[in-house]
Amino acid sequence: MSLLEKTLEDKEELYKLALKYFQNIDAEEYENVKFNTISPKSISILLDHDFIPTPCIEIRLDLYQQEQEFSNCRYILYVDEKKEFVNEFLIFN
């Protein structure tokens, strides 16, 4: 089975995995920020990147504070084909 087929098949599992990793981030990194809503944003297959080993799967979550209409924060998790951790980013806009 190709990486694309496996990614499509495991979409919900991948979003759950990203949420699990996000919830395990060191609280000191964002201690003053509380997120009321976490929404799945996208899943992509990354084929080429300067510093992320590829191919890998990129999973994005949008993070919302209070009653915001638009997300000002994003969590991005990178995993390999075996769903093992590659890298992660918490981005504040």
Steps between C-alpha positions, in 0.01 A plus 500: 500500500637843408559780749212696346254210533608431857468868591148519357402183683640619835383863489307500829773305677759755383296792637468317833874438503570872443262591782675254731842647421366855539360419845844371605685823418681648798248738660771760565526558125151648490405543867314830449302378201178302537338338197125447509472329164736278304394424143652269242634711213682281250711194433770514234773277371830683507731384223784750523617731777823670603513369858212253548580141396275401213276343395283563801147598597422853615195536727369849582265604777351849537487628857244756615499714811167596659241600239732580210365480150844427351784294638812688602693189591588178322649169609684298236612141554724306263499120515659237279322218317491295822336794684814557703588852610724704267448862615239744629436873502270725700457822303350818642393762244 
